[in-house]
Amino acid sequence: MEVHGHFNYWIVVVLMMIGFYALIARGNLIKKIVGLNIFQASVFLLFISFGKVSGGSAPIIAEGIQAYSNPLPHVLILTAIVVGVATTALGLALVVRINEAYGTIEENEIAQMDSET
Amino acid sequence: MISQIPALQVVIPLIGAPLCIILRRGALPWLVALLVSWVALAMAATLLSQVADGTVISYAIGGWLAPLGIEYRVDVLNALMVLLVAGTSSIVLPFAYKSVAKEIPEDRHYLFYSGFLLMLTGLLGMAITGDAFNVFVFIEISSLSSYAMIAMGRDRRALSAAFTYLVMGTVGATFFLIGVGLIYAVTGTLNMADLAERLPPIHESRTVLAAFAFISVGILLKLALFPLHLWLPNAYTYAPSVVTAFLAATATKVALYLLLRFGYTVFGADFVFNIVPSSEVLLALALAGVVVASTVAIFQNDVKRLLAYSSVAQVGYIVLGISYANVTGLTASIVHIFNHAATKGALFLVMGCIAYAAGACRLESFAGLGKRMPLTMAAFVIGGLSLIGVPLTAGFVSKWYLVLGALEKGWWPVAVVILASSLLAAVYVWRVVEIAYFRDPPTDGPVLSDPPLALLAPTWILTGACVYFGIETSLSVGFSEQAARFLMGGS
């Protein structure tokens, strides 16, 4: 098992699991959003790692450079980052409104208040 | 002009959304949304007439040719989906005017219609695009706007429902993105037609297997297959009536379309059914979903919630047809996508009518509605019969083909489960009907009556569709069978 060469992918997996765990195990809605963010960030890193060509330079045409890294995953991830920002913004806006309506942002307290009414 | 329709189909609703925000006064945003939606419907009908003979339209966005550029690819299957989405929104929007006026504060109306058009854009885009990454972008456009729309519900529980949906929906979309990234890493392309050619030689590769797992789990979360349905009941229950009707009829259906598209076109039936045991997994989950969700529906006290659980069960039927892996099963699934969209659309519009008159959809508030709101409840009864699958309704046609497909496979226990679960549907529909028709209305409450024509007409158009497609099947079954054969690789 080659560990060093797959360094990026190990980081991706570790980040993904941290984010996913926070998303599932944390009851605080803000922490869930943070978990979601880490989860998404790991996918961004995954895509960008795909684009790296060994020995490749930045994809800007210049003299004396033969190999370029693939710029397409970077472009895709720019779009995905925008989507991620929009999701975070909407999620936080919902948390603000939940806090106004329930007076708490703890999942179990909200569930309890919902079951009472 | 005609050749630009595939792009305009998505671009026009997209432009309509900010237009609603600019023209924020009075009924203008509603008019914009209605016009845009009707134009989209006309375009969808034109597209379907162009591809009805089996031709495939390929459109290169911005003139960048596939596989490098983004390609919009229209065949019979997604022309049908586009028609379904545009058609539903065209019927639901006339209903929206009065319903939204009652359910949403006036200073937010323009935001509502703007969000509605974004939802429409996203769903149309998901259906029409031929690029795997573009699908992700449109999934997020439709999902983000639907989270915001659900949060507009009157009950505060709409907020927590929207939050749960946001978390689960984003996880689903991100899983999908991981899968797309993995197939991009092994093939170097994102174009679906191109992927279909490059994937078969490397079907045994572990990366492709992982990609398939991520993509299918992501899509199954979006289409709410049991046990990934947890976001659905609350979201449908607390969203504004119009949003529920539109989402129930289209959002899960477009996700089902994606499942078919990725399963059959991108990965190929051979991979999905022979290399990966999809058939067994889908069969088990679909049957569990049908039985469990129908049973849970029986015990609900909020009729909107009851119908939401029934939606989970109906998604189970559609997935069941896919799991047969034969043309009859696939035809049944595609037919049921349409018939269930008409049925659930009609039933949730009935809920909108009742919410308009009574303010809530709790079971006890249905007492005596059979006499007080005869036209509304008649629509509920017809929709309910279609949900059960009684002959002469649309639901019967889909169940007929489902049972036929099961028998063709020799899976007679599956046919028994389908029939038994219809009885469960009969029980939950009957509970509502019994209270509405055989219980006296409360003497102290306000006297309710049928809502205005603006609400009844759209409801009855969809109810009429339930009956029409139950009697005249050449249109729905004909196109579905054509689409099924197209997917299975025949002509």
Interface residues (C-beta under 8 A of the other chain):
Chain A: F20 L23 L29 K32 L36 F39 Q40 V43 L46 F47 F50 P73 L76 T79 A80 V83 A86 T87 L90 G91 L94 V95 R97 I98 A101 Y102 I110 D114
Chain B: F133 F136 V137 E140 L144 Y147 A148 A151 R156 R157 L159 S160 A162 F163 L166 V167 T170 V171 T174 L177 I178 G181 Y184 A185
